[in-house]
Amino acid sequence: MNFRFRLFFDKAFKIAVTILSISVIVPLILILFHIVSKGVSSINLHFLIRDQNLSESGGSGILNSIVGTFLLITIASVFSVPLGIIAGLFLVEVKSKFVEFVRILVDVLHGIPSIVIGIVTYLLIVKPFGGFSAISGGIALGLMMFPLVVKSAEESLRLVPYSLREASFALGANYVKTIFRVVLPTCIKGIIVGTLIGISRIAGETAPLLFTAFGNPYFNINPFKPVNALPLVIFNYAMSPYEEWHRIAWGASLVLVGIIFLLNMTTKIAGKKWEVQF
Amino acid sequence: MRQDNLFNLALYFGGFVAAMIIVIMFGILFKGSVLSIKNFGIHFFFGEKWNPPMEKFGLLPFAVGTILTSIFALSLSLPFAISLAVSLGIYCSRGIVSNILSYLSDLLAGIPSVVYGFWGLFFLVPIVRNLEIKLGIMPFGVGIFTASIILAIMIIPYMSSMIVELIKMVPRELVEAGYSLGATSFDVVRKIVFPYIKSGVISGIILAFGRAFGETMAVTMVIGNVNSVPKSIFSPANTMASIIANEFPEASSGLYLSSIVYIGLWLFVITFIVNLLGNLIIRKFRAGENEF
């Protein structure tokens, strides 16, 4: 091709790519701007320390949902983190054909839609035990978090150099002691960072909670009763016809995005600081 | 040694549980949909009607809705995602601009689906409604078109960060060899970078498709919830995920519930296959990468 043509195409390509990139940034910035500008005006102390409580007096806050979100996250972590670490250890420690099979299934589980996980949890837990509960919501979120914990545990475990184990063996420690006293302590920070990433991914999930945690306008920390969560408030209030409720939904959106943003910053800073290094 | 054996047993138990989760999910969904499978058989796929009071249930409206939204969203996001990836991976791979952009795209990837839906409902729907008035069609505002745009906006950061990572895996020597032979950046991108990461990009597209296919909340909020086969790209419709989110809580009769679970089963099977395919391709790409 002619030299000039090639230079022309190069320029044209660069311009096209730049224009497309900039035009994609615009809606993204717009979304952030809208969430912040709409959200800030609805947040005040009242909003953060009162419950939703549909009665006229003393209502329209989101404290119950903030507490509910943290309750659900705690339940999800209790279920998924220990099991995820064991599964991560399995992927790294065991040598067999079964391992690759499990790894693929865990990756695939990560891609299963959240609404499907909601149905499964409903059929498995809500229906047989007769009612919506925070526990079932927590389990649904735990199922979503599990593959992320396994992946991060596996990656952190792989970073531990073999020489460290050999040193432990040389001192006469057996295999189990080596794992619990040497390998896991060296990479526990990496696993914590991975868990935080998992939490930031599930904190905003709505679909698995629709038929599990269900929602509850009153303050509740009993895991066997339904609870509300920030994403549920946003969904229910956004779909309502009332202006006042939309305002609450914007406030809840900003709080939720703020929590997720803080979690992401923490994992970024912790991830840099706590990198497994030798 | 007994301790070691016990520990090994625990490890195998962990691996077994991890593998069983997905098998159990399939089993539960299948068991839940038996009633509907028996009742409708093959006709479920071609049924155009979804009428709970009449106990008539068909998948077709939602299958069409899902396929239209996810494919439209994917083709809409593809040029933007690739451009963003090329800008971030090749034109400004370091420096302030790149840092700001990658922080921004991380931030956006963290925004929950429900918030995207909420934003779409209040900012995108009026814009689309105006557009529809100008085009002279029924100004619903909500519908497949709106849902696809929201989905595309959600997919772009995910897809472009995946492609940037792939671009960074291209060996520097190859790129520099290209430049030293007098290739322009365009030539390098077209003839060296993309051929090298082709299979990775394909798997990225497949995985993004899987996400768009199963995305629930944002779509549910802006698609309009109409249970008939969509006539055009602007008509309100329902996807397989959004019909579940909308009607699962009110499914009273056994057959109604079972039919919704059946839709869930298909959603599960399709996303399972799509993710399996995407993951296998990226695995093969990574293995080839190690050999290079």
Contacts between the chains, C-beta under 8 A, distances in Angstrom:
chain1	res1	chain2	res2	distance
A	6	B	184	5.7
A	6	B	186	7.7
A	6	B	187	7.1
A	7	B	184	6.6
A	9	B	184	7.3
A	9	B	186	5.4
A	10	B	184	3.6
A	10	B	185	5.8
A	10	B	186	4.2
A	10	B	187	7.4
A	13	B	185	7.4
A	13	B	186	4.2
A	13	B	189	7.4
A	14	B	91	6.8
A	14	B	185	6.7
A	14	B	186	7.4
A	16	B	83	7.3
A	17	B	83	4.5
A	17	B	86	5.1
A	17	B	87	5.7
A	17	B	91	7.0
A	18	B	83	7.9
A	18	B	87	6.5
A	18	B	91	7.5
A	20	B	79	6.1
A	20	B	80	5.5
A	20	B	83	3.6
A	20	B	84	7.4
A	21	B	80	7.6
A	21	B	83	5.0
A	21	B	84	4.8
A	21	B	87	4.3
A	21	B	88	8.0
A	23	B	80	7.3
A	24	B	80	4.3
A	24	B	81	7.9
A	24	B	83	7.3
A	24	B	84	5.7
A	24	B	156	5.7
A	25	B	101	7.3
A	25	B	104	7.3
A	27	B	153	5.5
A	28	B	104	6.5
A	28	B	105	7.6
A	28	B	108	5.2
A	28	B	153	7.1
A	28	B	156	7.9
A	28	B	157	7.4
A	29	B	104	7.5
A	30	B	123	7.4
A	31	B	108	7.2
A	31	B	111	7.0
A	31	B	116	7.2
A	31	B	119	5.3
A	31	B	153	7.5
A	32	B	104	8.0
A	32	B	107	7.1
A	32	B	108	7.4
A	34	B	119	5.9
A	34	B	122	7.9
A	34	B	123	6.2
A	35	B	111	7.7
A	35	B	115	6.6
A	35	B	119	7.0
A	83	B	14	6.5
A	83	B	17	6.3
A	83	B	18	7.7
A	86	B	10	6.4
A	86	B	11	6.6
A	86	B	13	7.3
A	86	B	14	3.2
A	87	B	14	4.3
A	87	B	15	6.0
A	87	B	17	6.9
A	87	B	18	4.1
A	89	B	11	5.6
A	89	B	14	6.8
A	90	B	11	4.4
A	90	B	12	6.8
A	90	B	14	4.7
A	90	B	15	3.7
A	90	B	18	7.3
A	91	B	15	7.2
A	93	B	11	5.9
A	94	B	8	7.6
A	94	B	11	5.7
A	94	B	12	6.9
A	94	B	15	6.7
A	98	B	15	6.7
A	98	B	19	7.8
A	99	B	15	7.0
A	101	B	19	6.6
A	102	B	15	4.8
A	102	B	18	5.3
A	102	B	19	4.7
A	104	B	276	6.9
A	104	B	279	6.0
A	104	B	280	7.5
A	104	B	283	8.0
A	105	B	18	6.8
A	105	B	19	5.1
A	105	B	21	7.8
A	105	B	22	5.2
A	106	B	18	5.5
A	107	B	275	7.0
A	107	B	279	4.7
A	108	B	22	6.5
A	108	B	272	5.9
A	108	B	275	4.5
A	108	B	276	5.5
A	108	B	279	6.5
A	109	B	21	6.1
A	109	B	22	5.2
A	110	B	275	7.6
A	111	B	207	6.7
A	111	B	210	5.0
A	111	B	211	7.2
A	111	B	214	7.8
A	111	B	271	5.9
A	111	B	274	7.3
A	111	B	275	3.5
A	111	B	278	7.6
A	112	B	22	7.4
A	112	B	25	7.2
A	112	B	214	7.3
A	112	B	268	6.4
A	112	B	271	5.7
A	112	B	272	7.0
A	112	B	275	7.5
A	113	B	213	7.4
A	113	B	214	2.6
A	113	B	215	7.2
A	113	B	216	6.4
A	113	B	241	5.9
A	113	B	267	5.8
A	113	B	268	7.8
A	113	B	271	5.7
A	114	B	214	7.5
A	114	B	216	6.2
A	115	B	214	6.9
A	115	B	216	4.3
A	115	B	241	4.9
A	115	B	244	5.2
A	115	B	245	5.8
A	115	B	264	7.2
A	115	B	267	7.3
A	116	B	25	7.3
A	116	B	29	7.4
A	116	B	214	7.0
A	116	B	264	5.3
A	116	B	267	5.5
A	116	B	268	4.9
A	116	B	271	7.4
A	117	B	25	7.7
A	118	B	244	8.0
A	118	B	248	7.9
A	119	B	29	6.9
A	119	B	32	7.6
A	119	B	244	6.6
A	119	B	248	6.9
A	119	B	260	7.8
A	119	B	261	6.1
A	119	B	264	4.5
A	120	B	25	4.9
A	120	B	28	5.2
A	120	B	29	6.4
A	120	B	264	8.0
A	122	B	248	7.6
A	123	B	28	5.1
A	123	B	29	7.6
A	123	B	31	7.8
A	123	B	32	5.1
A	123	B	261	7.0
A	124	B	24	7.9
A	124	B	28	5.6
A	143	B	21	6.8
A	146	B	18	7.6
A	146	B	21	7.1
A	150	B	18	6.4
A	174	B	1	7.8
A	174	B	3	6.6
A	174	B	4	6.3
A	175	B	4	4.7
A	175	B	7	6.9
A	176	B	3	4.8
A	176	B	4	5.7
A	176	B	6	8.0
A	176	B	7	4.6
A	179	B	7	7.1
A	200	B	110	6.1
A	201	B	110	8.0
A	203	B	112	7.6
A	204	B	110	7.7
A	204	B	111	7.3
A	204	B	112	2.5
A	204	B	113	7.0
A	204	B	114	6.8
A	204	B	115	7.1
A	205	B	112	7.0
A	205	B	113	7.8
A	206	B	112	7.0
A	206	B	113	6.7
A	206	B	114	4.4
A	206	B	216	7.6
A	206	B	217	4.7
A	207	B	113	7.7
A	207	B	216	4.2
A	207	B	217	5.7
A	207	B	241	7.5
A	207	B	245	6.1
A	210	B	245	6.1
A	210	B	248	7.2
A	210	B	249	6.9
A	211	B	248	5.6
A	211	B	249	6.1
A	231	B	112	5.7
A	231	B	114	4.8
A	231	B	217	7.7
A	234	B	112	7.9
A	234	B	114	5.1
A	234	B	115	6.5
A	234	B	118	5.9
A	235	B	114	5.1
A	235	B	117	7.7
A	235	B	118	8.0
A	235	B	217	6.5
A	235	B	221	7.5
A	238	B	114	7.6
A	238	B	117	7.2
A	238	B	118	4.4
A	238	B	121	6.2
A	238	B	221	6.7
A	239	B	221	6.8
A	246	B	122	7.6
A	249	B	118	6.2
A	250	B	118	7.8
A	253	B	115	4.8
A	253	B	118	6.1
A	256	B	112	6.4
A	256	B	115	6.9
A	257	B	110	7.7
A	257	B	111	5.9
A	257	B	112	7.6
A	257	B	115	6.4
A	260	B	110	4.8
A	260	B	111	7.4
A	260	B	112	7.2
A	261	B	107	6.5
A	261	B	110	6.8
A	264	B	106	6.5
A	264	B	107	7.2
A	264	B	110	5.5
